[in-house]
Amino acid sequence: MPSFVKTTRAPEPKRHDFAAGETGRGPGVPSQGLANDPRAGQWDGRNMSARMIADYKTFIVTDGEGVRNSLYVSGCPFHCIDCFNASIWDFKAGHEYTQALEDRIIDDLRPSYVQGLTFLGGEPMLNTPVLLPLARRIRAEFGQSKDIWAWTGYTWEELMREGETPDKHELLGLIDVLVDGRYLKDRKDSLLQFRGSSNQRILDVPASLAAGEPVIWARLHDQERDIPEMYLKDREAGEGAQAS
């Protein structure tokens, strides 16, 4: 008879709130063990980034408004439980960012139907050695005619804390729309636009910088009910009409 070896799943690593006791860090912070919570300036992308890219995708509509291209950087120490991109937490995952790739990204932005570029990861705010020069070049070549979106595990309030590294602030100043905050599995909501959990926000960066506080993106449009639920109700209505 065949023998079977019982295997057990490795336990989830413990997450840490490195800024325990600090208040005003934004929605979902501290994250109650669902992600790591850093102190101001604790993680410095100028030292942590290995200039590695996990993926680059063109002409998609899921990573922000309109037709977009998306650059996925490698490396993220937030380690949110059930993270969709946990395979690229390692800063050395993927392949090296090159000048040839940067030139391709710029060329891929030229068509009029491409609205802009999205930075994802991984953690964009910890890959500023790659994204700052790229964002500056986009502004130099396209001005404001192409927009830049970014997803970050940091909250707006954390990025604005005294002691945060200046490269993050510089990159933020080149971004148009920011989706902020950790993914928290206990706040997962499939009805949300462009984000996974209800603590996350879509922020208008220029307006937020001008106001000195987070300003929600004006075109926010969350769903009110799931598509499958809508479909089932329509189907039931149709079946009822046929039976009568």
N, C-alpha and C positions, 0 to 999 in steps of 0.2 A: 504494500500500500504506500502511496506517496506520503511523504511527511511535509508538513507545512510549518514554516517558521513565522511566528507571530511578530509583527513589527509594530512599533509605536512611533507616532509622529513626534518629532523633536519639539520641545516646548518653545513657545514664542519668547524671544529675548525680552528682558525687562526694559521698558522705556523709562527715561529719566526726565524729571522737570528740573533742569539745571538752574532755573531762575525762580525756584520756589519762594513764595512770599512776595514776589513782585506782582503788582496789580496793573490793570489797564493795558493788558497785552492784546486785547481784541477778542472776538468771538471764538469760543472753543478752547481758550488757553487759560489755565493749564488743561491739557487734553486727557487727563485721568488715565494715563497709561496706554493711550491709543497711538501716541507718537512721542518723539523726543521734543522737548521744549528748551531752546537755547537761551543763554544769557546774551545780552547785547554785545556784539563783536566777538562772540565765542567762536563762531565759524567764519573763517576768512577765505573767500574763494580765490584770492590772489595767491594763496599758499596751497589750497586744497585741490584746485582744478588741475587735472592732468591733460586738459585740452582734448578730451575725447568726446566723440559724437556717437550716440546710439543709433540714430536714424535721421533721415531727411526725406520728407514727403512733399509732393507737389500737387497742386490743383485739387484741394480737398475742401470740404465744407463743414467739418465737424470740430475744428479747433479755433472757433471764433466766427465772427460775422463775415459773410461773403465767401468768395473763392479765395483760398489762401495756400501758402506754402508753410511747412512746419519743420522746425529744427529741434530735435530731441538731444539734449546734452546729457552726459553721463555723470552720475554721482549725486547722492542725496543722503544726508544723515538724519533726516526726520524719521524715516523708517515707519511710516504710518501702517498700522495693521490693515491687511487686505488691499494694500496699494496695488493699483493696476500695473504699474511699471517697476515692481520690486526687483526685476532682473537687472535693472540698470542703477541700483543703489551704489554699486562699486564705481568709483571715479575712474577706474582703468578699463571699464567695459567698453566694447565697441571698437571704433577705429579713430585714428588721429584726425583732428580738424586740419585742413590744408588750405592753401591759397587757391588751389584749383576748385575746391568745394565752395569757397567763398565767392569766387567769380561766377560759378554756376548759380548760386543762390541769387546773386544780383541780376544775372541774365533772366532767371526764371520769374523775377518780379516785374520785368519790363512790359509784358502784355497788359493792355488796359483793363481786361476783365479780372486780373489778380488784384485783390484789395490790399493785401499786405502779407506780413510774415509773423508767425507765432513762435515764441520760445517756450519749450516745455522740457520735461526731463523725467528723472533727474531734477536738479534744482538750479534754475537759471541764475539766481542771485549768488550762487557759489561757483559759477562758471563765467565770471566777468572777463577773464583774460581772452576768452573767445567772443563773447557777446558784445562787449563794449566796442571794440574796433568794428565789428560788423554793423552794429546799430549806428555808429557814427558815419559809416560809409553809406548806409541806406539814407540817412538824412542829407548827406552831401550830394548824393546822386538823384534823390527823388523828392527831397524836401518833405512836405507834409502830404504829398499825393499818395503815399503808401503808409498804411498804419501798422503799428507793431503791438501785438498782444503778447502777454506772458502769463504763465501759471507759476505760482510760488507757494511753498509751504509756509512762508512767513506771513503774518498778518500785517496790515498797513501800520498798525500801532507799533509793532515790533521793529519794522523798518525805520520808523521815525524816532525810535528811542535814542537818547543820548548814548554815545559810545558805539553805535553801529558803524560798520566800516564804510568809508566814503565811496568806494567803488559801487556799492549797492545803490547809494543815493544817485550817483551819476547815471547808472543804467536806468534807474526809475525815471529820471528826467527825460529819457529818450523813448519811453514807452507810452503808448496811448491808452491802452486798456489793460488792467491787471486783475486776474482772478486770484484772490488771496486766501490763505489759511490752509491748515492741514486737512487731509481727508480723514473724517471721523466716521468709522463704520456704524456707530450707533445713531448717527444722524443722516445716514444714507437716504436719498430721496430721488427717485427716478424721474420726477416731474420737473426738476430744476434745469434751467438753461445753462449749458456749458460748464456745469460743475456737479460734483458727486454728493456732497453733504451740505446740510442746511446752514452750517456755520460759515461756509465760504461765500464770498461776495464778488460781484463783477464791478470794478471801480473805474471811474473816469479819472485817469491819472492827472492830466493837466488841471481839471477842475478841483481835484482833491488837493493838489499842491497849492493852488491859488486860495482855497478856502481854509487850509490848515487843518482839515479833517477829511475823513473818507466820504466821497460823494459817489453814490451808486450810478452806474452807467444808465443813461436815459432810455436806452432801447431794451432794457431788461424785460423779458417776456417769458415767465415760467408757465408751464402747462397747469391746468386745473385738474385734469384727470388723465389716467393712463390711456394710451391709444387702444390696447386690447379691450378695456372696459367699454370704450366708446363703440368699438366694433361689435362687441357682444350685444349691446343694447339695440344697435341698429339691426342686427341679425334677428333678434327676438321680435322686434317690431315687424320686420318683414314676414317672419313665420306666422305671426298672429294675423296679419292681413290676409295671408293665403288661406288660413284655416277658416276665416269668417265668410 
